[in-house]
Amino acid sequence: MYISRANLKPDVVTNKEFWKLSRDFGDSYRIHRAIWSLFANAPDKKRDFLYRQDEKNGLPLFYIVSEQEPDVNMDLWHIESKEYKPLLSVGQKLIFSLRANPIVTRWNEKGKHKRHDIVMDAKTRIKMEGIPNDKRPKIPEIVQEEGFEWLRKKGESSGFEVEEGQVIATGYRSNRFYKPRGKHSVNISTIDFSGILTVTDPEVLTDALYNGIGPAKSFGCGLMLVRPAR
């Protein structure tokens, strides 16, 4: 596996291709296509990478974990890659960062299931409980509480554990977009997690670092970045 950092070159704004590409960075599907283009040597292969979009000096910055090294587009991208082989041990403390799409699945009386954003699901539940508006928790409180519980459960099956007070859940946002020729919109809600985790199963956690946590991995979610806690 490889871990890469890809950012647009400082002088890229003078390149006309940048202005075509820059329109894409507010659209999750187009970002997905832009990252896929870094692996264009095998157009028919299945997705074997995770990515996360951040920002540096006002320009997009991407972290990518992939089975193969990304191709280098010398006109636009500056890419740094190295082999990625995390050395983990039981009980080890890691500082982590994760952008995820936390959802919960609900079943209706007809036996059909539907995925719900955990924040909107919690707001609906609170409303149904009849809690007065002035007593209801604010969105940041819901994000922290529901986000932590979602991550705690994910940790049970992903080789790590987290403790309250050592995780921050913030940056809640929704992104709605249409796939080409799609009739229905796609809505992805994300939460940014950061904090300290404890390794409980190195092999299982390594698999999670390679393959992602939670859904919407094709659209910039699920990549957990880690480093040893000092």
C-alpha positions in Angstrom: 0.0 0.0 0.0 1.0 3.6 -0.5 0.1 6.9 1.3 0.4 10.0 -0.8 -0.1 13.7 -0.4 -1.3 15.5 -3.6 -1.6 19.2 -4.0 -1.9 21.6 -6.9 1.3 23.3 -7.8 1.7 27.0 -6.7 1.8 28.3 -10.3 -1.1 26.1 -11.4 -3.5 29.1 -11.5 -1.8 30.2 -14.7 -2.7 26.9 -16.4 -6.0 26.9 -18.2 -6.6 23.3 -17.1 -6.7 24.5 -13.5 -9.8 26.6 -14.2 -11.6 23.6 -15.7 -10.6 21.5 -12.6 -11.3 24.2 -10.0 -15.0 24.1 -10.8 -15.0 20.5 -9.6 -13.8 21.1 -6.1 -17.2 21.9 -4.7 -18.8 18.8 -6.0 -18.1 15.4 -4.4 -18.7 13.4 -7.6 -16.3 15.6 -9.7 -13.7 15.5 -6.9 -14.0 11.7 -7.0 -13.4 11.8 -10.8 -10.4 14.1 -10.4 -8.8 11.7 -7.9 -9.6 8.7 -10.0 -7.7 10.4 -12.9 -4.5 10.0 -10.9 -4.9 6.3 -11.4 -5.9 6.5 -15.1 -3.5 3.8 -16.2 -6.1 1.2 -15.4 -9.5 2.8 -16.2 -11.5 -0.4 -15.8 -10.2 -1.4 -12.4 -12.2 -1.2 -9.2 -11.6 1.6 -6.8 -8.6 0.6 -4.6 -8.0 3.9 -2.9 -9.3 6.2 -0.2 -8.9 10.0 -0.1 -9.6 13.0 2.0 -9.7 16.6 0.8 -8.2 19.4 2.9 -6.8 22.8 2.0 -3.4 24.4 1.9 -2.7 28.0 1.0 -6.2 28.3 -0.5 -5.8 25.4 -2.8 -7.1 21.8 -2.4 -4.8 19.3 -0.7 -5.5 15.5 -0.8 -4.4 12.6 1.3 -4.6 9.3 -0.5 -4.1 5.7 0.6 -3.9 3.3 -2.4 -2.7 -0.1 -3.6 -0.7 1.5 -6.4 1.2 4.8 -6.6 -0.8 7.6 -8.3 0.3 8.8 -11.7 1.9 12.3 -11.7 0.4 15.0 -13.8 3.3 17.3 -14.1 1.2 20.2 -15.3 -1.1 20.4 -12.3 -0.1 18.1 -9.4 2.7 17.8 -7.0 2.5 14.3 -5.5 4.6 12.8 -2.7 4.2 9.0 -2.1 5.7 6.4 0.2 5.1 2.9 1.2 2.5 2.6 3.9 3.0 -0.2 6.4 1.8 0.8 9.8 3.6 -0.9 12.7 0.9 -1.3 15.4 0.8 -3.0 18.7 -1.9 -3.8 21.3 -2.3 -1.0 23.7 -0.6 1.6 21.5 -1.9 5.1 21.6 -2.4 6.9 18.3 -3.4 10.4 17.5 -6.0 10.2 14.7 -8.0 12.3 12.2 -11.0 11.0 10.3 -13.7 12.4 8.1 -16.6 10.0 8.0 -20.2 9.6 6.8 -21.9 8.4 10.0 -25.3 6.8 9.4 -27.8 4.6 11.1 -30.1 2.1 9.4 -33.8 2.2 10.4 -36.4 -0.4 9.4 -40.1 0.5 8.8 -43.2 -1.5 9.4 -43.0 -2.8 5.8 -39.6 -4.4 6.5 -37.8 -1.9 4.3 -34.7 -0.2 5.5 -33.3 3.3 5.0 -30.1 4.9 6.0 -30.2 8.1 8.0 -27.7 10.7 8.9 -27.1 10.2 12.7 -27.5 13.9 13.4 -30.9 14.2 11.6 -31.9 10.9 13.1 -31.2 12.2 16.6 -33.1 15.4 15.9 -36.1 13.4 14.8 -35.9 11.2 17.9 -35.7 14.2 20.2 -38.6 15.8 18.6 -40.7 12.6 18.9 -39.9 12.5 22.6 -41.7 15.8 23.0 -38.7 17.7 24.4 -39.5 21.4 24.3 -37.5 23.5 21.8 -35.7 25.5 24.4 -34.6 22.2 26.1 -33.3 20.5 23.1 -29.5 20.1 22.6 -27.8 22.3 20.0 -26.4 20.8 16.8 -22.8 20.8 18.1 -23.8 18.9 21.2 -25.7 16.3 19.0 -22.7 16.0 16.7 -20.4 15.3 19.6 -22.6 12.9 21.5 -23.9 10.9 18.5 -20.6 11.1 16.6 -18.7 9.7 19.5 -21.1 6.8 20.0 -21.0 6.0 16.3 -17.2 6.0 16.4 -17.0 3.9 19.6 -19.1 1.2 17.9 -17.0 1.3 14.8 -14.0 0.9 16.9 -15.3 -2.4 18.3 -15.2 -3.9 14.8 -12.2 -2.0 13.5 -9.5 -2.8 16.1 -9.5 0.2 18.3 -11.2 1.8 21.2 -11.9 5.5 22.1 -12.8 7.2 25.4 -15.1 10.1 26.1 -13.1 13.2 26.6 -10.4 12.1 24.1 -12.4 12.5 20.9 -13.7 15.7 19.3 -16.5 15.4 16.7 -17.1 18.6 14.7 -17.4 20.1 11.2 -20.8 18.6 10.5 -21.9 19.4 6.9 -24.1 18.0 4.2 -23.3 17.8 0.5 -26.0 17.1 -2.1 -25.1 16.3 -5.7 -26.2 14.4 -8.8 -24.3 11.7 -10.6 -24.2 12.0 -14.4 -27.5 10.9 -15.8 -28.8 10.3 -12.3 -32.5 11.1 -11.6 -32.1 11.4 -7.9 -29.8 13.5 -5.8 -27.2 11.9 -3.5 -26.8 13.5 0.0 -23.7 12.8 2.1 -23.3 14.2 5.5 -19.9 14.2 7.1 -18.3 14.7 10.6 -14.7 15.4 11.3 -13.3 13.3 14.2 -9.9 13.9 15.9 -8.4 12.6 19.1 -6.6 9.7 20.6 -7.4 6.0 20.2 -6.0 2.8 21.7 -5.1 -0.1 19.5 -7.0 -3.3 20.5 -6.3 -5.5 17.4 -3.4 -4.4 15.2 -4.3 -6.6 12.2 -7.9 -5.4 12.1 -7.0 -1.8 12.5 -4.4 -2.0 9.7 -7.2 -3.4 7.5 -9.4 -0.4 8.5 -6.6 2.0 7.7 -6.2 0.5 4.3 -9.9 0.1 3.4 -11.6 2.8 5.3 -14.3 3.3 8.1 -17.9 3.8 7.3 -19.7 4.4 4.0 -19.2 6.9 1.2 -15.6 5.9 0.7 -15.8 6.8 -3.0 -16.6 10.4 -2.0 -13.8 11.4 0.4 -14.9 9.6 3.5 -13.4 6.9 5.7 -9.7 7.6 5.5 -8.3 7.6 9.0 -4.9 9.3 9.4 -2.8 8.2 12.4 0.5 8.9 14.1 1.9 7.7 17.4 1.0 9.7 20.5 4.1 11.2 22.2 
